[in-house]
Amino acid sequence: MTPEEVRAIAFGKPRFGRRGYNEDEVDAFLDLIAEALAGRNILTPDDIHYVEFTIMPVGMRSYDQAQVDLFLDEAEAALVALRNPRPAVVEEERPQGPRKWFGRS
């Protein structure tokens, strides 16, 4: 996940009769995630995991909660991967030449 992908994300509106997350709060937090992925702030995976947004009344400007939550799970995983990269796999050097059979003759 890149900062550009975070900035380009577009969430849908909640289904009719459902409440959603405050758009301004979510947008501001997405800016923090993008900056963290770019290495420009100290946002942690826990900050993403435990963030809470205001749930807006029906009919107010809001984002679908399930879409936002799914994206936050992905962003949390991306930040974990960025902060804790897996070590490179080093292949064992194998001797060149013919294989030898060490069994019984």
DAGIQUI-V74211 format. One line per field, one symbol per residue. psi: psi as a letter, one per 40 degrees, with the letter a starting at -180 (. if undefined). burial: 1 if it has 24 or more other C-alpha atoms within 12 Angstrom, else 0. A space follows every 10 residues. Layout:
# DAGIQUI-V74211
psi=???
burial=???
This chain:
# DAGIQUI-V74211
psi=hidddddeih iiiiiheiii ihdddddddd dddddddefe ifhiddddde ihihhiihei hiihdddddd dddddddddd dddgiiiihh iihiiiaiii heai.
burial=1000010000 1011000011 1110010011 1111111000 0011100100 1010010000 0111100100 1100110111 0000000000 0000000000 00000
